[in-house]
C-alpha cells in the first residue's frame, strides 16, 4: 500500500494529522508544494518528510520550482513587499542547507512502476487538470495506468479507458470547502481510497496569527486563514 499526498504548504498540523492517520504503508509519494504558504513551519514539514521511516519519493511543485530559481536572485525590496512574494522569501530564508540539498535532488515527475507522479501536469508544475477533457488529453500523452497530480487542491478522479487520472487533494489547504480537513490518497493494488482527516484548525490558525509571517504579510496570511476556515 502506498500513501500519496500533495500541497502541504507549510501546514505542520495538517501533515501531522495525516501521518497519525496513515496506516502501515510500503511507500509514500509526495506531489510537491510541501512548503510555501502562510503557515510558519517549512523546516519542520521538510524534516518530517525527510525522516519518514518508509521509502519516500517526492517531486517538485510550483512553489519549490520557484524557490530554487529565486533563492540566488532575491531583491531586497521583495522582503518588504508585504505580499505573497514576501512570504515566499521568508520561507526561502528559513530553509537550511540540508533542506536545499533535498529539494535540489528532486525532479518534476517520476515514473514508479505503472504510476506517473507530478504536481500540476508532467509538463508544467502549474498545469491544471480539472475536467474530464483535460484528463483525457493528459492520458493520451502518457501511457501510465495511474497518473497522480496535485496543484488544484481538489480530490478527484477521472476514468479514461484503463487509465486513472487522480487529483489527490491537499493536505494543508483543501479546496473542497470542508474546513480543518487534510486530504490524501491510499493506493493498494487497483484499489484507491480518498482519506479526509481532521486536524487542529484552531492551533494551525493561532500559529499563523502569532508568527513573524503574519506581521510581514498580513493580507496574505489572513487570506490563507480564510481559505483554511471556509465551510460554504
Secondary structure by P-SEA (a helix, b strand, c coil): cbbbccccccaaaaaaaaaaacccccbbbbcccccccccccaaaaaaaaaacccbbbbbbcaaaaaaaaccccccccccccccaaaaaaaaaaaccaaaaaaaaaccccccccccccccccccccccccccaaaaaaaaaaccccbbbbcccccccccccccbbbbccccccccccccccbbbbbbbcccbbbbbbbbcaaaaaaaaaaacccccccaaaaaaaaaaacccc
